[in-house]
Amino acid sequence: MSSGAQSREFVVLNALADQDARSQQDLAHRLGINRTIIVKLLDRLQAAGYVTRTRNPANRRTYVLSLTGEGRTALADLREAIESRDDQITAPLTEPERARFTELLTRLLPEPDPDATYSTEHLITQAHYRLRRLGDHLLADSGLRTRHFLLLPTLDRLAPCPQQQLARELSLTEPATAALVDELVQAGFVTRGQDPHDRRRYALELTGEGRARLPEIKVAMAQVETELRGLLGEDGMRDLRTLLLKLLDGTGPTE
């Protein structure tokens, strides 16, 4: 099981530990998890014997979700693994900083359950999903996605540049950068030419179409920032940025 799957399953099992859920929709709403994802999670947890679905006598179209004895045992094992991983993720932070980080990320959940326990990993993932969905919506007519936010402006600043340099600037692995560049080349926003200093390497540049998309990206980024500011306030924005940079400091490139 991947760490991301473990984190989501922990959140679901933990939510059911104290009380049953009236329905899948109710649980998805409480935890801020997409309904499609919650159904797949519950299917997996039921198949493992950790959760039962029972017809809701008050509404026969829905199922009451309950934690089994095996589910409680699995929850205890998961809790230990999740706490260990959270400690690793937040190792650069002091205890007050960890508390502040958790508080700010929890504010980014659609409707956080005050009684739920969220792992740091889950909170980061949910914040990412929320902002990605917003960015994708804002860029829907441009042929771009949130994952392209930084690549095009960075390439505009560096071009022509080899793919390896772009990867370093974005703190991404070369395979991850190559995949993003492939998308933009296919969309007609980026070209791959030969590096005049090393003909074995590509030199990347924006096309006219790619350069024309830069204002749209800047507007979308500004709107995402406005959304964040509304949720966190100026102090929260500043603190979250500071804490994220502290976590990222000294880490390797991301996939």
C-alpha positions in Angstrom: 0.0 0.0 0.0 1.4 3.4 -0.9 1.9 6.1 1.7 -0.8 8.2 0.2 -3.3 5.3 0.3 -2.3 4.6 3.9 -2.9 8.2 4.8 -6.4 8.3 3.3 -7.4 5.0 4.8 -6.2 6.1 8.2 -8.4 9.2 8.0 -11.5 7.1 7.1 -10.9 4.4 9.7 -10.2 7.0 12.4 -13.4 8.9 11.5 -15.4 5.6 12.0 -13.6 4.7 15.2 -15.8 6.9 17.4 -19.1 6.9 15.5 -20.7 5.2 12.5 -21.3 7.3 9.3 -24.9 7.6 8.1 -23.8 7.3 4.5 -20.9 7.4 2.1 -21.9 10.9 1.1 -21.9 12.0 4.8 -18.4 10.6 5.3 -17.1 12.1 2.2 -18.5 15.5 3.2 -17.1 15.3 6.7 -13.6 14.4 5.6 -13.5 16.6 2.5 -12.7 13.7 0.2 -14.1 13.4 -3.3 -17.1 11.0 -3.5 -15.5 8.8 -6.2 -12.4 8.4 -4.1 -14.4 7.6 -0.9 -16.3 4.9 -2.7 -13.1 3.2 -3.9 -11.6 3.6 -0.4 -14.6 2.0 1.2 -14.6 -0.8 -1.3 -11.0 -1.6 -0.5 -11.6 -1.3 3.3 -14.7 -3.6 3.1 -12.8 -6.2 1.0 -10.1 -6.2 3.7 -12.7 -6.8 6.4 -12.1 -3.4 8.1 -15.5 -1.8 7.4 -19.1 -3.0 7.0 -21.9 -1.5 5.0 -25.4 -2.0 6.5 -28.6 -0.7 5.0 -29.7 2.5 6.7 -33.2 1.8 8.2 -34.0 5.5 8.0 -33.1 5.6 4.3 -32.9 2.3 2.5 -31.0 3.9 -0.4 -28.0 4.5 1.8 -25.6 2.4 3.9 -24.4 3.0 7.4 -20.7 2.5 7.7 -19.1 0.8 10.7 -15.7 -0.2 11.8 -15.0 -3.9 12.5 -12.8 -5.3 15.1 -10.2 -6.0 12.4 -10.6 -2.4 11.3 -9.7 -1.2 14.8 -6.6 -3.4 14.9 -5.6 -2.1 11.4 -6.2 1.5 12.6 -3.8 1.1 15.5 -1.1 -0.2 13.2 -1.8 2.5 10.7 -1.7 5.2 13.4 1.8 4.2 14.4 3.0 4.3 10.7 1.3 7.6 10.0 2.7 9.3 13.1 6.2 8.1 12.2 5.8 9.5 8.7 4.4 12.7 9.9 7.4 13.1 12.2 9.7 12.7 9.2 7.7 15.1 7.1 7.7 17.8 9.8 11.1 17.1 11.3 12.5 20.6 10.4 9.7 22.3 12.3 9.4 23.1 16.0 6.4 21.9 17.9 4.7 25.3 17.7 5.4 25.5 14.0 3.9 22.0 13.5 0.8 23.1 15.3 0.5 26.2 13.2 1.2 24.2 10.0 -1.6 21.8 10.9 -4.0 24.6 11.7 -3.4 26.4 8.4 -3.7 23.3 6.3 -6.9 22.3 8.1 -8.4 25.6 7.1 -8.0 24.6 3.5 -10.3 21.6 3.9 -13.8 22.3 2.4 -15.5 21.7 5.7 -13.2 20.3 8.3 -14.6 17.9 10.9 -13.6 19.3 14.3 -13.6 15.8 15.8 -11.5 14.2 13.0 -7.8 13.5 13.2 -5.9 14.4 10.0 -2.4 13.3 9.3 0.0 15.9 7.9 0.3 13.9 4.8 -3.4 13.9 4.2 -3.8 17.6 4.9 -1.0 18.4 2.4 -2.6 16.2 -0.2 -6.1 17.7 0.3 -4.7 21.2 0.1 -2.9 20.3 -3.1 -6.1 18.8 -4.6 -8.2 21.8 -3.7 -5.8 24.3 -5.2 -5.2 22.1 -8.2 -8.9 21.9 -9.0 -9.2 25.7 -8.7 -6.3 26.3 -10.9 -7.5 23.8 -13.5 -10.9 25.4 -13.5 -9.4 28.9 -14.1 -7.2 27.6 -16.9 -9.8 25.3 -18.5 -10.1 27.4 -21.7 -6.4 27.8 -22.2 -5.3 24.2 -22.8 -3.1 24.4 -19.6 -3.3 22.9 -16.1 -2.2 23.9 -12.7 0.9 21.7 -13.1 2.1 24.1 -15.8 1.9 27.2 -13.6 5.6 27.6 -13.0 7.0 25.8 -16.1 6.0 28.3 -18.7 7.1 31.5 -16.8 10.3 29.8 -15.8 11.1 28.7 -19.4 10.2 32.2 -20.6 12.9 33.6 -18.3 15.6 30.9 -19.1 15.0 30.0 -22.7 16.7 28.7 -24.6 17.7 26.2 -22.0 18.3 22.5 -21.7 15.7 20.3 -20.0 18.1 19.4 -17.2 18.5 23.1 -16.2 14.7 23.6 -16.3 14.3 20.5 -14.0 16.8 22.0 -11.5 15.0 25.4 -11.5 11.7 23.7 -10.8 13.1 21.3 -8.2 11.6 18.4 -10.2 13.2 15.2 -11.4 14.2 15.0 -15.0 11.5 12.4 -15.8 8.8 14.5 -14.2 10.0 17.6 -16.2 10.2 15.6 -19.4 6.6 14.5 -19.0 5.4 18.1 -18.5 7.5 19.3 -21.4 6.0 16.6 -23.6 2.5 17.8 -22.8 3.4 21.4 -23.7 5.2 20.4 -26.9 2.2 18.4 -28.0 0.0 21.4 -27.2 2.2 23.6 -29.3 3.3 25.8 -26.4 7.0 24.7 -26.3 9.5 23.6 -28.9 12.5 21.3 -28.5 15.5 22.4 -30.5 19.2 21.4 -30.2 21.3 23.1 -27.6 23.9 25.1 -29.6 26.5 24.4 -26.8 25.9 20.6 -26.7 24.1 19.1 -29.7 23.3 16.0 -27.7 20.9 18.0 -25.6 17.6 19.7 -26.2 17.2 23.5 -25.9 13.6 24.4 -24.9 11.8 27.6 -25.9 8.3 28.9 -25.8 6.4 29.2 -29.0 4.4 32.2 -29.9 1.3 30.4 -28.6 3.1 29.5 -25.3 4.2 33.1 -24.8 0.6 34.3 -25.4 -0.6 32.1 -22.5 1.7 33.8 -20.0 -0.9 36.5 -19.1 -3.6 33.9 -18.5 -1.3 32.0 -16.2 -0.4 35.1 -14.2 -4.1 36.0 -13.8 -5.0 32.4 -12.7 -2.1 32.4 -10.2 -3.3 35.7 -8.8 -6.8 34.4 -8.4 -5.5 31.3 -6.6 -3.6 33.6 -4.2 -6.7 35.6 -3.6 -8.6 32.5 -2.8 -5.9 31.4 -0.3 -5.8 34.9 1.2 -9.5 34.7 1.8 -9.1 31.4 3.6 -6.0 32.1 5.6 -5.6 35.9 5.8 -2.4 37.8 5.3 -0.7 36.4 8.4 -1.7 32.8 7.5 -0.5 33.2 3.9 2.9 34.4 5.2 3.2 31.7 7.8 2.2 28.9 5.5 4.7 30.0 2.9 7.5 30.3 5.5 6.7 26.8 6.9 6.5 25.2 3.5 9.9 26.7 2.5 11.4 25.5 5.8 10.1 22.0 5.0 11.4 22.1 1.4 14.8 23.4 2.4 17.4 20.8 1.9 15.0 18.2 0.3 15.6 16.6 -3.0 13.7 17.2 -6.2 10.1 16.0 -6.4 8.7 13.3 -8.7 
